[in-house]
Amino acid sequence: KYFGISQSDRASQHSPLHFDLSTFDIFSTLGAGAELHLTPSGVNLLPHKMGQYIRKARLTQWFSVPSVLNLMAKLDVVRPGDFPDLRRVMWCGEVLPTPTLIHWMRRLPHARFTNLYGPTEATIASSYYTVPRCPAHERDPIPIGTACDGEELMILDDQMRPVRGGEIGNLYIGGVGLSPGYWNDPEKTRSVFLPRPGGAGLDERLYRTGDLGRRGADGLLYFAGRTDTQIKSRGYRIELGEIESALNALPGLRECAVVAVRTEGFEGWMICCAYVTARGANIPPSGLRQSLASAVPAYMLPARWMQCDALPRNANGKADRPELQRRFLTAEAQSSASTPRLASGPVLT
């Protein structure tokens, strides 16, 4: 209803069928009697082919993921005034870097851009935010917005009590979108589908997303990272996503991922960055570190860098962070001069 999909629309089937976003593409489109255009195999990995596909299909609604949007922006696939039939671009699943959004909005002033938030356990999307105007600054955060009809997003502390406005807390979801739980895994279900304080019954459950959030002075919700991507090193609490956002604002970088691995030194964690440069760019780790130093404090600078031809991907097309951690651990173990020595325990996921 919010997106106003009608019989005249042409939407893409972009997400693979094992990704929950695909159900939105299929049922919202066919339910409205609109055209569903299946994205050809392999096009997702070829930004210029994706651009050609959008033009040829004359898509009016396109639901994608930030990694694809970012890659198309970095390779300058989208021309000014491109995709004249496209009325709305939607994304979900990851944080879209603000510089990428600015790139798209400047080239497609005729389209609307909507950020959707929601884990699989809450049935595709639980909140939405349509960006009213092109952001003025590359470091401006993009809200995840307001809850969808019938759903509720809450920011609670570790005791499941509401936090004050502006404070970062744990993001919980309640309402009609919640899954009954994990298939044949009651223990995991009980660990994250929790009774609402003061409530009872199936309709009074809350899902603990593992995400962090805050409510801004504008009343909108903002994503503030993952509980499992926050580390504490040398006494500083660090959100790895903030480092990635700063890196994505730098020129010459195609994509990057920041992970952390355990060390036995006093710092506790070692920050590592894997990156892919844009075509024709030659950025050594020392140059990238120097550029990043102007955007983040010294304690947030990665200690290890790895330049890649492409980042490893998981089944959902997202950066495979456990695989990157394994690669950094392997490289560190093979380096006779590695300092500090890495711990043998589990790494951050």
QUIWOSUL-V366105 format. One line per field, one symbol per residue. ss: DSSP state (h for helix, s for strand, l for the rest). psi: psi as a letter, one per 20 degrees, with the letter a starting at -180 (. if undefined). burial: 1 if it has 16 or more other C-alpha atoms within 10 Angstrom, else 0. A space follows every 10 residues. Layout:
BEGIN
ss=???
psi=???
burial=???
END
This chain:
BEGIN
ss=llllllllls ssslllllll hhhhhhhhhh hlllssssll llhhhlhhhh hhhhhhhlll sssslhhhhh hhhhllllll lllllllsss sllllllhhh hhhhhhhlll lssssssllh hhllllssss llllllllll llllssslll ssssssllll lsllllllss ssssslllll lllllhhhhh hhssslllll lhhhssssss ssssslllll sssssshhhs sssllssssh hhhhhhhhll llssssssss ssslllllss ssssssslll llllhhhhhh hhlllllhhh lllsssslll llslllllsl hhhhhhhhhh hhhhllllll lslllllll
psi=ghikpahiqo qqngqqhiph hhhggghhgh hijrpooppq pihhinghhg ghggggilqh pooaqhhggg ghghjlhpqp jrmhiohppq qrhrppphhg gggghhhmii qqpppqpprh ikmfpirqop ohrpqhqijp qpqicqqrpi rppqoqaijk qprqphqpap pqpraiipqh apokmhghgh hhoqpppirr rhikqqpohj qqrqprhjiq qppkaqhjjp ropkipppoh hhggghgiiq qipgrrpprq qqrjahhgqp pqppqpqqpi qnoqhhhggg ghhihqqhii pqhqqopqhq qqqahjjrpn ghhgggghgg hhhioikppr pqqiaqrp.
burial=0000110011 1111100001 1111110111 0001111010 0001001111 1011001111 1111111111 1111001100 0111111111 1110111111 1111100111 1111111111 1111111111 1000100100 1111111100 1111110001 0010000111 1111101100 1000000010 0111110000 0000111111 1111100000 1111110011 1010000111 1111111110 0111111111 1110000111 1111111100 0010100110 0100100001 1101110000 1100001111 1101100110 0100000001 010000110
END
